[in-house]
């Protein structure tokens, strides 16, 4: 990837940079969280995603407040622009770190979407489908994961990306729901997601009992794989780089899933991975 | 003869009780095995959903203390679960930090002395990097936003997947059952000893007869 990046010219070089920003956000949050939990800096740096490395990353471990983080580290990093929306948070605690993480990713997703629209067809159309789906998935996952937590409904709605098929109407409704049945009722109103809900047990975790029940998470993985496979049906666009990476990550998830099923003697659930081809 | 009969009856009754308790032990053991198995599976599901780096050992402190412990009362022969409240845990952690801050102050003093005495440029650099590290450590520990919560789920963030919450519930229920198993096992061993004693007495009585 680094070889491709260094030998690429505009606009593909910028596109590849955008791909790395998502991993940079993950690395920043990993370092902050690990430091708060008193993990060793060297251990944390080894665990960071290699695609998300930037020069001032090791200095993250010194910051104690968001202002510190921005002024000493992030201001020189590619994520500086995304960080401006997080500056209202002061202390670095679990709630604020989660808000920072989701706010950064929201800003990144919106920025990436705008950039792809500027690249013209067919990249714009292909990446629009993929990024809109990603935004919708994040909206649903943030909603479901926030049930029973301290995150207020107002804060929850601020974390939703401002793109996707669910923006803005469904997001307004998602911001007010309290349980899975209400989530399902909203999803059923969208044709592309109604088909995902068929045969899904919303209360089951992935790979439910006996391996026959599917969860919403499984369906989202399948849909993501389908969209990324479709990117290879067209030629002369940049979406293939993004899709190839995402499909590789899905392969890794599948292999790890199979390994964990074997180690836990859950062989009846081995086939609950998302097949790519 | 009657005495012999009643002793045999007692042994029979004791054996039946032992077998009933053993069945109960087996039942609880199977239930706790199933709970643990499902909880570990839910943990794998949560890791797949949230990402393997987000639910891992890197997300919690190596100095984390258990909030649930087991108390063994030898007098009453009772094993019970003790769940610490948040204030108690914070007090314990503050005590630990107090003692470790003392150590840091002594290191800082020795570092400062070394920097005052040193005239070598390399030694100065080494000491200043030590000072930076200590300053960073003190800054980190004096920050008001240290993690202070009695729910281990929060180590992995606020928005954890439902599978992780389910896994936590499974582990908590399994712990209750494991403590029951330990209690039952003690009772079984005590009953077994008592029965063995009665049997030995019966055999020695019949030998003398």
Interface residues (C-beta under 8 A of the other chain):
Chain A: X26 X30 X33 X34 X35 X36 X37 X38 X39 X43 X44 X47 X49 X61 X62 X64 X65 X91 X92 X93 X94 X95 X96 X97 X98 X101 X102 X141 X142 X144 X145 X146 X147 X148 X149 X150 X151 X205 X206 X207 X217 X253 X256 X257 X260 X261 X264 X265 X266 X269
Chain B: X37 X40 X41 X42 X44 X45 X46 X48 X49 X51 X52 X53 X54 X56 X58 X59 X60 X61 X62 X63 X136 X139 X140 X143 X144 X145 X146 X147 X149 X154 X155 X157 X158 X159 X160 X161 X162 X163 X165 X166
